[in-house]
Amino acid sequence: MTIRDTSYDLFINQVFYDKYSKYGTHRKWGHKKNALKFGLGRKMVLSSMKTQNLVTENCEKSRKWKAYTKKSKDPINTAPNLLKNQETNKIEFIANKMLEKIFLDISECKIKNKKNYLFAYIDIYSRLPLITYFANNQTNEELINSMKLLVDEYDVKNSIIQMDRGSQFRSLIMKEFCNNYNIIQSMTDGYASWQNSIVETFFKSIKQNHYVGYKFEDNGTFINWMKDYIWNYSNNRIINKLKNTPKEIFESNLLKYM
């Protein structure tokens, strides 16, 4: 059995609380930053902070830290996987009508070393890209901006939105937004990106066309090309399993509920 090195516990405690403002670290720095600053081993600092229950002031970091130190099986604010059949334990990519279930994910696209993030909402029933939103980052604020576009355009009350366990999707602001609009969150199992395969297929289709044979001079040209491609994907691409385009499937189903 390995015995934990306790020789730095007092020093780490002093640095963490920084009562005399010597280091500028008061309850702000996690184990990685402390280890780098003072040339200590990360694992040793981590072990010491866990043992002494030293939790940073940052709200998001504090929640992650507490979940980690308590060895929770799931991250904080994880929603159940509502696409999983409880009897068979299999994922079912099935919807009975449009807007019943929606896939959400974010993909990075880089043009001349500048990152763009595409937020995509795909209707499971029709495979129609309901909303595609471009941003320079993937912060909680940009996620909420994309969600606002969704609720403004469609009646998604009581819709299930399937997403992975990314920190944006588990944020308190996302949870509050969904509650306010009666949207039901559903999340994939841990390390199971294939459970988001419908939106991943959409991203793959875009990137195969984007990275093969196309070169863009600037960001504006790229986004205009993307919008044209997404329009063609929705209106002209025949989905083999459904024998029609996503737009036609969505609109024909919409007529049934008008």
N, C-alpha and C positions, 0 to 999 in steps of 0.2 A: 504493500500500500504506500503511495506517494504522500509524503508529508508536505503540507502547504508552507511556502516560505512566508513567514509573518514579519520579517525584518523591516519591510517598507510600509507596513500598515499605518503607523503613526504619521509618517511623511505624507502618504497619499491622503490621509484624513485631513492633514493640515492644508495641503494644496487644494483639496476639494472645497473646504469651507472658507479658506483664505480670509480669515477674520481680520487681518491687518492690511488687506489689499496689497499684498506683496507681489502676487502673480497675476491678478486680474482674472482669476478662475472661479470666483465664488459661485458654486453650484451650477456652473455652466458647462464644464468640460466632461466629456465621456472618457472611457478608458483608452480609446485610440489616441486622442489628442494629448492626454496626460503622458501616455507611454512615449509618444513621439517627442514631446517637449523635453522630457527629463531623461530620455535615453533608457527607458525601462522596457521590460518585456510586456507585450500586450496581454498575454494570458495571465501573467502574474498580477498586473494592475486590475484586470477584469475580475480575477478571483478575489482580490482584496476588496474591491468595491462591492462585489456581491455579498461577501461575508459581513461587511460593515453597513450594508443596505444604504449605500450612497447613491441617491437618485437625483438626476439633473432636474433643473427647473423647467426646461423646455417640455411643454405638455405632451407633444407627440412622442418625443424621446422617452419621457417618463412612462407612458403607457407601454411602449415597446419593451422598456427595461424591466418593468414590473412583470410583464408577461414572460419575459425571458428568465428572470430570476425565480419565478414561480414554476417554471418549466411547463407552462400551459401547452396543451397539445395544439391549439389553434391560436392564431394571432388575435389581437383585440379587434372587436367589432366584425368578426367573420359571420356572414350570413349562411344559412343552410343551402345545400345544393338541391334546388327544387326540380332540376331536370333528371335527377336520379330516381329511378323506380325503387321504392323501398322494399319491394318483394324480391325483385331480381338483382338489385344492386347495379343495374346497368343504366347508362345515360341514354335518354330518349330525346332525339332531336325532332320532336313532333309538336305541332300546334294545330288546333282545330279552326282557327280563324286568324285574320291579320291582327297585329298588335297584341295578341295574347302573350307572346313571348318574344323578347328582343335580345339580341347579342350586342354587347358593348366591349370595345377594346381600343387600345391606342397603339399606333405604329410610328416608328421613326423613319423619316426619309431625309437623306442628306444631299444637299446641292452645293457643290464647291465649298465643302467643309462647313456649311451652314445647316443647322438642324431644323427640320420642320416636323411637327407632330400632327398626325391625322387621327382624329377621334371619329370612330365609325359606329353607327347604330344600324344593325341588320335585322330586319323582320324575319323570324324563323319560318313563318308560313309561306311567304312569297319569295324570300331571299332578297328582298328589295333593300338597298341602302336608304334608310329613312332620312338620316342626317349624316353629313360628312362635314367636319369642322377642322380647319387648319389653325395651328397656333405655333408660336416660337418655343413654347415649353409645355410641360405636362403637369402643371401645378393643380392644386385643388380648385383654384379660382377658374382656370381654363376649363376644367371638367364641368364645373357648375355652369359656365357660359354655354357649353355645348348642350347640357341638360335643359337649359332654358329654351334653346332652339327647338328641342324635341317636344317639350310640353306646349310651346306656342303653336307648333305645326300640327300636332296629333293629339287625340284624346287617349292618353296612356294611363288613365286612372285604372288601377287594379292590374296593370300590365306587369309581367315578370321580366326584369332585366337581368340577364345572365352576364357575369363579369368574372375576372380572375381575382386574386387576393392582393392586388397591388395596393400600396399605401393610400393612393388617391381614392380608390373605391371603398376603402375601409375607414376613411376619414369621418369625423363627426359631422362636418358640414355636408358631406354627401348623404349620410344617414338622415340628417335633419331634412334635407331637400326632398328625399324620397318619401319620408313620412308626411311632409306637408302636401305633397301631390298624390298621395295614396299609391305610390309606386312600390312594387315588391322587389326587394333585392334578393338575388340568388348568386352564389359564388361557386366556382369550380373547386374541386378537391385540391389540396396542396400538390404542387409540381405535376399538374395534369393539364397542360396547355391544350391538349387534343380535345378536351371537353368544351373548348371554345372554337371548334374546328370550322364552323360556318363563317365566322368573321375572319379567322386566320386564312381561309381559302380566298376570301375577298382581297385581303392584303397581298397574298402570294400572287394572285392574278395581276394586281396593279404593279407590283415590283418586278415581275417577269417582263412586263411590257415597258416599265420605266427604265430598268437598268440595261435592257438589251435593245440597242439600236437607237436610243434617244439621248441627246446631250442638250442640256438646257443652259442658256446664257445667264439667266438670273432667276431669282425666286418667283417673280411674277409670272414669267413664262411657264415655269414648272407648275404652278398652281392652276393656271388656265388650262394647261394640258390635262392635269388631273381631273378638273371639273368636266372637261369634255369626255374623258375616258369613263368617268363614273356615270355620266349621262348615257353613254353607249352601253355600259354594263347593265344599266337598269332597263333601257328601252329596246335594245337590239339583241342582246345575248340570250340565246335559248338555253334554259336549264334542262338538261336531258331528263332528269327524273320527273320534272313537272311539265315538260313538253310545251313550255311557253316562256315568255320573258317575265322577269320579276314585276315590272310595271303592270303588265296585263293581268297577271295573277292577283296582284294586290287590288287593282281597281275592280275586277270582276267579283272578288270577295267583298269588297266595300259596298257594292250595290245591294248585296243580300241583307246588309245591316242598316240600310238607310231608311 
